[in-house]
Amino acid sequence: MAKDDFKHIPDLLKERPKTKAGLVRCLWPEIKQALNTGYTLKEICFALNGNGFSIGYSRLRSLVARLRRIDIAETERTVIISDGTQIKSGSVVSDAGSALRAQRAKKIKFDHNPFSTRIKDLV
């Protein structure tokens, strides 16, 4: 198949998405910028409803939470090395247990043997 076989894909980009989730996904950069500027999600919901887009606050909140998780997953996949090059984290060998070992190393050790016969251990 050639690239010319997919002539209708650019036409889809000119149309408004048919679902609420699709429209929120299209508007996600603007919504994210408004949230970073200091607007609340409720204010953004009122603005969307004022523009003729009917969406409830709880639905918008769940869609925004999903898009935030996607953003976090995408940023975690890319690792930036000190010289500025980017590597996908799938190609970087990582130790899955290193975080657990570091957490256990931070904990204060309390070694108490309740069955010890030494008085010094019991006091």
C-alpha positions as CSV (number, residue, x, y, z in Angstrom):
1,M,0.0,0.0,0.0
2,A,1.2,3.4,-0.9
3,K,0.8,6.6,1.2
4,D,-1.6,7.9,-1.4
5,D,-4.0,5.1,-0.5
6,F,-4.8,6.9,2.7
7,K,-6.3,10.1,1.4
8,H,-9.1,10.3,3.9
9,I,-6.9,10.5,7.0
10,P,-6.1,14.3,6.5
11,D,-9.9,14.9,6.0
12,L,-10.5,13.4,9.5
13,L,-8.2,15.9,11.0
14,K,-10.3,18.8,9.6
15,E,-13.4,17.5,11.4
16,R,-14.4,17.7,15.0
17,P,-14.1,14.4,16.9
18,K,-17.4,12.6,17.4
19,T,-16.8,11.6,21.0
20,K,-16.3,13.7,24.1
21,A,-13.1,11.8,24.9
22,G,-11.8,12.5,21.4
23,L,-12.5,16.2,21.7
24,V,-10.9,16.4,25.2
25,R,-7.9,14.6,23.8
26,C,-7.7,17.1,20.9
27,L,-8.0,20.0,23.4
28,W,-5.6,18.4,25.9
29,P,-2.6,20.8,25.1
30,E,-4.9,23.8,25.7
31,I,-6.5,22.3,28.8
32,K,-3.1,21.4,30.2
33,Q,-1.8,24.9,29.6
34,A,-4.9,26.4,31.4
35,L,-4.4,24.1,34.4
36,N,-0.7,25.1,34.5
37,T,-1.7,28.7,34.4
38,G,-3.8,28.3,37.5
39,Y,-7.4,27.7,36.2
40,T,-9.3,25.0,38.0
41,L,-10.8,22.1,36.2
42,K,-14.3,23.3,37.2
43,E,-13.6,26.6,35.4
44,I,-12.4,24.8,32.3
45,C,-15.5,22.6,32.4
46,F,-17.7,25.8,32.5
47,A,-15.7,27.2,29.6
48,L,-16.2,24.0,27.5
49,N,-19.9,24.0,28.3
50,G,-20.1,27.7,27.4
51,N,-18.7,26.9,24.0
52,G,-21.5,24.4,23.3
53,F,-19.6,21.3,24.3
54,S,-21.7,19.4,26.9
55,I,-19.6,17.5,29.3
56,G,-20.0,16.8,33.0
57,Y,-17.4,17.7,35.5
58,S,-16.8,14.1,36.7
59,R,-16.4,12.9,33.1
60,L,-13.9,15.7,32.3
61,R,-12.1,14.9,35.6
62,S,-11.7,11.2,34.7
63,L,-10.5,12.1,31.1
64,V,-8.0,14.6,32.4
65,A,-6.7,12.0,34.9
66,R,-6.3,9.5,32.1
67,L,-4.4,12.0,29.9
68,R,-2.1,12.9,32.8
69,R,-1.3,9.2,33.3
70,I,-0.5,8.9,29.6
71,D,1.8,12.0,29.8
72,I,3.6,10.6,32.8
73,A,4.1,7.2,31.1
74,E,5.5,8.9,28.0
75,T,7.9,11.0,29.9
76,E,9.1,8.0,31.9
77,R,9.8,6.1,28.7
78,T,12.3,8.7,27.5
79,V,15.6,9.0,29.4
80,I,17.7,12.1,28.7
81,I,21.5,11.5,29.1
82,S,23.7,14.3,30.3
83,D,25.0,15.1,26.8
84,G,21.4,15.8,25.7
85,T,20.7,12.6,23.8
86,Q,17.4,10.9,24.4
87,I,17.0,7.1,24.8
88,K,13.9,5.1,25.2
89,S,13.9,3.4,28.5
90,G,13.2,0.0,26.9
91,S,16.8,0.1,25.7
92,V,18.2,1.0,29.1
93,V,19.0,-1.9,31.4
94,S,17.5,-1.2,34.8
95,D,17.4,-3.1,38.1
96,A,13.8,-3.6,39.2
97,G,14.8,-4.3,42.8
98,S,17.0,-1.3,43.3
99,A,14.2,0.9,44.7
100,L,13.2,-1.8,47.2
101,R,16.8,-2.3,48.3
102,A,17.3,1.5,48.7
103,Q,14.1,1.7,50.8
104,R,15.1,-1.2,53.0
105,A,18.6,0.3,53.5
106,K,17.0,3.6,54.8
107,K,15.0,1.8,57.5
108,I,16.3,1.8,61.0
109,K,17.3,-1.7,61.9
110,F,15.8,-3.1,65.1
111,D,17.2,-6.4,65.9
112,H,15.5,-7.9,68.9
113,N,15.5,-11.5,69.8
114,P,12.6,-12.2,72.2
115,F,14.1,-15.6,73.0
116,S,17.5,-14.4,74.1
117,T,18.8,-15.5,77.5
118,R,21.2,-12.7,77.8
119,I,20.0,-9.9,80.1
120,K,21.8,-7.2,78.1
121,D,19.6,-8.2,75.1
122,L,16.4,-8.0,77.1
123,V,17.0,-4.6,78.6
